[in-house]
Each structure stands twice: as C-alpha cells, then as structure tokens.
Amino acid sequence: MEKLWRKNFINIEPYTAGEQPKSDDIIKLNANENPYPPAPAVLEAIAATKADGMRMYPSMDAMPLKQEMAAHLPSLYGVKLAPENIFIGNGSDDVLATAFRAFFNSDKPILFPDVTYSFYPVWCELLKIPFETPAVDGDFGIDPADYAKPNGGVVIPNPNAPTSIGRGLDFVRELLEKNRDCVVIIDEAYIDFGGESALKLLGEYENLLVTQTYSKSRSMAGMRIGMAYGSEELIQMMYAVKDSYNSYPLDNVAIAAGIASLRDEDYFRSSVEKVKTTRDRIAGEMRALGFDVAESSTNFLFAEHRTLTAQEIFAHLRERGIYIRYWNKPKIGNRLRITIGTDEQMDKMMAAIKELM
Ligand code: PMP
C-alpha cells in the first residue's frame, strides 16, 4: 500500500565523500587528508581536557579559539582581524552550509564553476537555491568574465578542487569588482599549500567571505574545525543562522585542540612544507611517465595519463590497497585525484603505476 507520509520526504542525492576503508593496511590517498599527525601539543591538549570540559556546555561561538586565531592571523596571513570577523563551525562544510543559508536567498542563480567542489550543488538542492555553473576552459581555467552576469551570489574555491589549480589575488579581486551586489565566498580549504589568501582583501570588500579549515594543513579532519572570515555584518548574519538551529557547534576538546595547533606555527609550517616537497617530486615523476598533471597549489594532484585510462589506474591501485579518487563525470572522467601521502606511500603508488605500465 502506498504510504502517503512518504510523499513529503525530501528528494535529494547526498554528497559522496572518498571511501573510508576499514583496514589499517590501506594507503588512503582519496580524501585529501594530511598524512602527518597534528602538532604534538594538540594531542596533549586533548588529553588534558578536564571533567568540566565534558560536564559543561562550551563557549557558544568558540570565543577562546577565535581570540587565539585573531592573535595569529598577522604572522600566518599578514592580516589583522578581530574575533568579531571570525565565524567557527564543525569543519568548513558546516561553515559553508551556514553561509549558503545566510546569504544565498535571491531568486537569481548563484554561480560556481562546473568543475568544482561537488558539495555546492548538494547544498543548493537542499536549500532550494537556484544555481548556474559557468564552464571551466579546456585547461580547467576559470574566467572571471563568466561571473559578471546578474546572480544571487558567487562561490569559488581557490585553489579549486578537484583541479588543484590556484589563482592569484588579482583573480579574486576581478571577481569582486564584477560582483559588488552579492556575497562572494572564496573557499580556501587548500590555501596553505600554495597561493595567497584573500583575507588580505577583506578590508576592501564588505561582501567577501573567506572560508578555511583545519582539516588539511593542520591534520585535524577528525576534529571538525572550520571557519569563515568576513565583515562584522556577514559574521553576525551567520551567527543568526547558526543560533537558529545549533547553538554550540564546537565542543571544548576541539576548542582546546585548535588553540594548541595555532600555538605551534613552526610545526604547522614544516608539516605543510613536507607535503609540498613530496607533491612537487611526485608531480615531476608522474609527468616523466606520461601523465598530464595540473600545476597543484594543494595537497593533491589532478592527473590524466596519455594512454592508460583513469578507471584502469584507479582499479589497479585499489587492488593493491591504494585508494585514490576517480569520478565518472563529464570533463573529468579520465582524471585522477591523488592526495599527497608520505614519501613512502607515494613511492608505493608510483611503483604500482609502473607495474601496470
Ligand atoms: N571545501 C573544499 C573545496 C573541500 O575540498 C573540502 C574537503 N572535502 C571542504 C571544503 C570541507 O572540508 P572540511 O569540512 O573538512 O573543513
């Protein structure tokens, strides 16, 4: 019998993340996680959480973490911001979803590239936001001119994912100049691996929101810490949305862990450098084997082989316990996205690719 209550269900296809294997033997290069541990002080801060940290509710807006962030922004990104310019949530996915809800309420479509983070269309479906996806060019380049049409908002990752390609501040500035009347979100999930942060432009553009995460460069994907930086007005609006459905997103352990990570800037920089050095070495080795590898400003590579198909490389590596990412989608159907692991992991991957050849 037809169950009438089902007709009110939402009709949505959720975002699919990289597979999470059960076995520890797997070399996991499919979710852009960092292969190195977080700073030692992070684990110490987690262990030091006292009973009160569990018994009591955390700060509603993770204020101690925002204060610590504000103190480190000058040395990390060369900008000075107040805690009032910072919003914190459970990873940048939570932060982005909150921003979509807060800012994308126009009848006009929001704009994002056709090849980009695949969560954007999912939030649009969920929140009933109309959207259009200007096409990237043959080299996966984004043309700011495509974002000059009437729209209800713009969201672009810089560097872009899954293409790994980063653009300079001139590009972001051009986007902002063409979009004075809507909120422009620059998703900087990968900014620490290359490129200049758009945080520098916040003073000039009140409609700019920059999002970042501790999941990649700070090795804390499991802790779920993400943030947005913007004018006080934008940040207040995001808190109004957050406080309308989830008042206490970050727990006390995450707040303590985030503060500890910020305090060890040397560790942060050396861990990011290690990933970048491995990335550049592997990109070179892959090119020598006949891969076209996009110039990466991230902790992953976006590559296509001259003769072997992405599907066969993906399947071959998977059989050997090496997980990378491949999408059977237009434009990127023959491309692989490979997260940078440790040197040892990457050497094993290269050996497996050579074996296939
Ligand atoms: N933006 C982009 C472009 C990403 O690739 C990711 C990672 N999947 C995120 C945002 C979200 O990361 P997190 O929620 O772990 O901060």
Boltz pocket constraint, residues with backbone or C-beta under 6 A from the ligand:
constraints:
  - pocket:
      binder: B
      contacts: [[A, 31], [A, 90], [A, 91], [A, 92], [A, 93], [A, 94], [A, 117], [A, 157], [A, 159], [A, 160], [A, 161], [A, 187], [A, 189], [A, 212], [A, 213], [A, 214], [A, 215], [A, 221], [A, 225], [A, 226]]
      max_distance: 6.0
